[in-house]
Amino acid sequence: MFLALTYFHSIKGPLIYLSYPDKIPEDISRKIVNFFDLDINESFFEIVLIEKKQRIINFYFEIPSQWARGDTEMAMISLAMNMDYDSDMVYGFLKDSYQKIASIDSIYKGFYKFDDFHDNDIEIDLNYELIKKILRTCLDNLIEKLKNSN
């Protein structure tokens, strides 16, 4: 199982910002980044890679930002799995992760951890760590639910 948070960098385009584990196989990370560019009018969508027996479940969202072009950060949480799963459970995980991230004022600053534009803003580091913690906690909860459902 792989978890990725992708966001749209104003200069570099879509990129994987955080992942669990830290290293996602290149073929999966490339697909996730490419999915971000798809013109899909759904926030929740799944891609099935039949030959690889892999499913990549995605939840696209936007959060208000004072720093982003258009005043909006575009992001997507993706979960790659090679097993059958309860769609409602995975959707709940993705939506819960998004809601926890979006509920924090100035969370958009966390997306600028590796940029040189706002070096001296302590909120960047704090919000980055909050995003990491939220994703890790939500993922741990999902793993526990998946174990208990089998």
Buried (B, 14 or more C-beta within 10 A) or exposed (E): BBBBBBBBBEEEEBBBBBBBEEEBEEEBBEBBBEBBEEEEEEBBBBBEBEEEEBBBBBBBBBBEBEBBEEEEBBBBBBBBBEEEBEEEEBBBBBBBBBEBBBEBEBBBBBBBBEBEEEEEBEBBEBBBEBBBEBBEEBBEBBEEBBEEEE
